[in-house]
Amino acid sequence: MATLICYDESPSAQHSLRAAAGALGNSPAVLLHVWNPPERVLADAFGLRDDDHDPSYEQLEELVKQRADEVLATGQTLAQHLGVTVTVRQERNRSTIWKTILEVADEINADLIVTGTHGNTAVQSGLLGSVSNALVHNSQRAVLVVPAGAP
């Protein structure tokens, strides 16, 4: 069984990884973190400009990728502690997070997608609809949505 576990280091993602570990046993899984590229429009809104003293767009994107590596390293450590073998994978958000997750699920032929209910984009999810909701309504694969754990 190929399982795709969505992970963003939020408490909800950590809880869903723990739930997946209990359900999966020793079955290997893919731990996925989808990252958003820096937005040029936000940089412009704060008066940043490209010159020799400011970081370039490419440098900013590299910092985001490094942060994604850190998030996945934390998730991999938690998975190892829980006895789950995971392959870590980061993906650049190509359109929306949920669509990118479904594209990866198709690519690895996942039997199951595991996600939490509240990620690190709480404001965005409240305004635009949550990733877990979109996965449930758009996936042709089984989706396990793990409710938020006790605080």
C-alpha positions, 0 to 999 in steps of 0.5 A: 500500500502506497501512502502519502502523508501531507506534512507542514510541521503544524500540530495538526500535521504532527497529530496526523503523522502519529495517527498514520503511524498507528494505522500503517504499522511498518508500511513505508510512506511518502512524507510530502511538504508542499511549499509556496514560492515567494511572491514578487507582488508581496515584495513590491508591496513592502517597497523591496526592489532588486538591487545589489543589496537586496536578496534576489528572487532566486535567493529567496526561493532557495531560502524557502526550499531550505525551510522545506528541508527543515520541515521534512527533517522534523517530520522524518525524525518524528516518523522514525521515533514512531517506527514509520519508514518514510521517504521525504519529498518536497514539491513546489506549489504549482497551482494550489496546494491540494492540486499539487498533493493530488498530482504527487498522489497520482505520480506515486499511485498512492492508495491513501492520502493522510492529512490533518485538518488545520495546517500552517495557513489558518487564515488562508484556509478560513478565507479560501477553503481548507486543503483537507476539504478540497482533497476530500471533494476532489480526490479519486483516492482514499483520503484520511482526514485526521481531526486536530488533536487535543491542545 
